[in-house]
C-alpha cells in the first residue's frame, strides 16, 4: 500500500500514463493518462516480503523459491518492455505478438530446464516433475522435450490469461489475491502431508511428493498480500493501473506454483476466471475468422472480447462486472480446493 502510493506520484511526474484501446468500452476513455506499470510495485513488494520473512525466520530461499522468482521477474520484464513501448509511443500496441511470445518462451524454457533437471533434494525430488499432474503425478514419465512444451504452454497460457483479465479496475488484483490465497492453502497442506515428513500420518498414496511446499506457500501469501495492497489504489476509480508488467508476472507466478505443487490440471479450475477470459478471446477470434471465410463477413459471438468488456457493452457498470467476476473467481477457487481435499480423502 505504501509503495503503490509512492509509485503513483513518481509515474505521474514522469508521464507514465496509460493509453486506451479505441474499440474498448467508452467508459474506459476517462482512464487515459492514469499512471500505469503499477505491477512493478506488486512484484517488488512480493519479492521483498518473501525475502524478509524467510531471512528473519533464520532460513534461506529454497530452489523452488528462486525458480518462482525467476518466473515472476522474467515474465515481468517482458511485460515491462511492452508497457514501456506503449507509454513511450502513446499507442496501445506495445510489443507485437511474436516478440511477446519469444520473451515468454525464453523464460518458460529456462525455467523448465532448471526445474526438471537440477536442484534435486536429499530424496531426489526436483522442483518440477516429468509427469502430468492434477493433485499428484500420474501416467508415464514424459520425454524432456514434451515436458518443456507442456511447461511452455502453461506459462504462456496462464500469463496471457492474467493479462486478459487486467481490463477493469480491480479485476485482476482482486482475483489474483484469492487465487494465490488458495495456493497458500495448498502449499501448507502439502507441507503437512509431505512424503517422509514426521507430520504426514497417512498412507503412501495420500502423501505429496513435492519439494519446498511451505516455501511456495509463503511466496504465494506474499503475492496475494501484494495484490491486496495494490487493490487499495486500483479499485474503481483506479489511481494506478497494473499494466503488463504486473499481469504477466502474476500469470507466470501462478504457472510456477501450479507446476511445482504438481497441480497443473487443477490450476485450470482454481484459476477458472482466467480460463474463461482466455476462452472468450479464442472463441471470438475463431468464430470471426470462420464466418468471414464462409460468408465473407466476419461475425462475433460477443460484442467485444475479453468477456468482461462484453458485459460492459451490455450496460453493466464496471464495478458490477468486477464484483460479479470476483464471485465467479471465488467459486472456482472453492471448487478447486474442494477437489483437492476430496482427492486426499479418497
N, C-alpha and C positions, 0 to 999 in steps of 0.2 A: 504493500500500500504506500509506503514512504517512497520507494524507488519509482513507482509509477507517477507519483505527484511531481517528483523532480524531473522525470523524463518528459512530462507534458510541457513544462516550461522550456526545457532545452530544445526539444524538437520544434516547438512553436517559434522560438527565436531564430532557429536555423532554417526555417521554411520547409520542414519535412511534412508537407500536407498531403492528404490522401486524394488522388484522382478518382473519379467516379465513372463507372461504365454508363454510357449514354442510353443503352436499351434497358437499364435496370429500372426498378420502381422509382417514380418521380419523387416520392417522399425521401429518397436517399440523396437527392441532389443537394440538400442542405448540409450534407456531410463533407462536401468538397472543401478541402483545406484543413480538415480535422487532423491533428498530429497522428502519424502512422508509425509503423515499426515498433510499436509498444511491446511486441513479443521479445525484444531484446531484454527487457526487464524481467519477463517471465522466466526466460532461460537463465539469466544471470542469478536471479534470486533463488531459483530451484537448485542450481548447482552449489551456490554458496550455503544454502540451508542444509543440504545434504552433507557437504564437507564439514561444516561446523558441528553438526550433530554427531558425525562419525568421529571426528578428532577429539571433541570434548568428552566422548564416551571412552576414549582411550583406544579406539580402533583405527583402522586404515582402510581406505576404499578397496573393495574386492575387485577381482577381474570382471565380474558381471556389471558392477557399477561403472567401471571405466568404459566398458563397451557400450553401456546405455548412454553415458556421457558423450561417447563418440557419435552415436546416432543423433542425439539431441543437437549437438554443436554442428555436426556435418550437414544435417538437413536444414538447420537454422541458417548456416552460411549460404546455402542455395537460395533460401527464402530472402535473406538479406540482400543478395545481389539482385534478385527480382524486384524487391521493394525499392532499392536504391535507383534502379533504372527508371521505375515508374515515377518516382519523385523528381529525379533529375530531368526527365523529359516531359513530366506532367501528362503522361499518357498511361492508360490502364493496361497497356500491353505487357511491359516488362520483358522478362526472358521469354523466348519462344518455346514451344512445347518440346522441341528436340534438345535445346540447351538445358532446360529444367530436368528433363528425363535423364540426360547424360550425367548431371550432377547427382541426382538421386541414385542412379545406377552405381556410380563410383562409390558412394557412401555405403550402399547396401552390400556390394560385393566385398569391400574391405571388411565390413562388419561380419559378413557371413563366413569368410575365410578364417578370421581370427576367432570367432565364437565357436566354430565347429572343429577346428584343427589344433587350437592352442588352449592353454590355461586349464588343463585338467587338474582337479583337486586330488587329494590323497586317495580317494576312492575311484579315480579315473573318470569322474563326471565333468564334462565340459559345459560351458555356459549354454550352448545350443547343441541339439542332437541332430542326427541324420535320419530322423523318423518324422512322420506326420503325427500330430498330437491334438487331442481335444482337451482332456484333463491329464492324460498320461500318454506316453509314446505307444504307438500301435503300428501293426503292419510290418513289412520288410524294411530293412535298412536301405536307404536310398543312396545312389551314387552321389558323389560330391557335386557334380555339375547340376544334377536335378535339384539338390538341396539349395544350391546357390540361386537357381531360378525361382524356387519357391520363396526364399528369403527376399529376393529382389521384388517379387510380386507383392509380398506382404508389406514391405517397406514403402514401395511406391503407391500402392493402393491405399494404405492407411494414411500416409502423409497427404495425398491428394484428397482423400475423403474429408480429413480435418480441414484442409484448405477450402473445400467447397462449403463446409458448414460455417466458415467465417464470413458470413454475408449479412448478418443482422446484429445489432448492438447486444452484446452479452451472450449470444447463442453459443459460440464455441467455448468461451471461458466457463460458462455455467455447466455445459455438457461435459467438458473435459474434467472439471472438478469432480463430478460424480463418477465418471468412468475410471479415473485414476484412484479415486477412493475405493472403488471395487477391487482394483488390483492391489491396493494395500492390504485389503482383507484376504485376498488370495495368497499373497506372499506370507502373511502372518500364519495363515492356516497351514500352508505347505511347510513352513519352518517348524511348526509344532508337530507335524506328521511326516517329517522328512525321514527317508530310509536311513537306518543306522543311528538315528537320534535317540537319546535317552527319553525324550518326551513322547516318541511315537509308540504308543501301546496298541499297535494294530498289526494285522497280518501283512505279509509282504505285498499282496495285491492292492492294499489300501494306501501304502505309504508313497511318497513322492520322491522320484529321483531327479532332484533339481539342485543346481549349485547356487548358493548365496541367496536363498529366498527372502530372508529377513532384510538383507541389504537392499534388495529390489523393492521390498515393501516400504522401507524408509525413503527411498528415492521417489517412489510413486506418491507417497504422502507429501513430499516436498513439492512435486509438480502440482498436485491438487491444491495445496495451500497457496502456491504462487498464482494459480488461476483464480482462486477466490479473492486474493488481494488485488489482482488486476481488475476483476469484475467490479470492484467498488467504483472505478472510474470509467469502465467500459459499458456499464448498464446505460440504457437509453435515458437521456441523450448522451451518447458516448463522448467523452472528452479526449479519448485517445483510442486508436484502432490497433488491433494486434498485428495485422499485416502478415505477409507470407513467412517472415522470419519466425513468427510465433506459431502459426498454424502448421507449417511443415515440421518444425521442431517437435510440437506436441504429437503430431501423427507419427513421427519417427520414434519418439519415446514410447508410444503405445505399441508400435510394432515390436520394439525391442523387448518390452515387458511380456508380450504375448509369446514371442519366440523363446525367451529364456525361462518362462514359467511353464512351458510346454502346454500352452492353451491357445494355439494358433486358430483352430477352428472355432473354439468357444468365443474368441475375441469378436468374431463376426456377429455374435448375439449380444455380448456385453456392450460393444460399440455399435449397436444396431442403427443408431441415428446416422452415423457416418456412412454406413452401407446404404441406407435409404437415400441420402443426399447423392451419393455416387451413382446409384442405380437410376435415379431420376434423370441425371445428365446423360448417361449411356442410352437409356430408352429414348430420350428426346432426340439425340443425335441419330441413333439408328433408324427411328421411325421417320425422321425428316429425310434422311438420305434414301430410304426405301421408297417412300411415297414420291419423292422427286424423280426417282428412276422409273417408277411405274406410270405416273400420271403427268410428269413434267412440272408439277407444282409441289413443293415440299410442304408437308403438314406437320403440326405439332400435337403432342399429347397434352402438354402443359402450356400455359400461356408463356411461361419463361422458366428456365431451369438455372440453378438447382431448385428443388421443390418448395423451399421456404419462400422464395420470391413469387412463386405461383400463387400462394395464398395471399400475399400482399397485393398482388394484382386483382385478386377477387374482392378486395376491400377490407381484409383483416388488418387491424392495426399491428404495427411491428411488435409492440410489447405482447400482444395476444399471441402472435405467431411464436415468439421466443418462449413464452411460458408454456404453451402447449407442446412445443418441441422438447422443452426440458422434461415435461411429463412423459413423453414418449421415450426419451433417453433414460429416465428413471425406471420405467417399466422394463426396458431392455436390460438394464443393469440388474434389476431384481430377478428377471428371468434367467440371466446368465449365472448369477450367484446361486440361484435355486438349482439349476442343472449341475453346477459344480459340486454343491453339497449333496445333492441326491445321488450323484455318481459315487461319491465317497461312501454313502450309506449302503449302496447296492453292492 
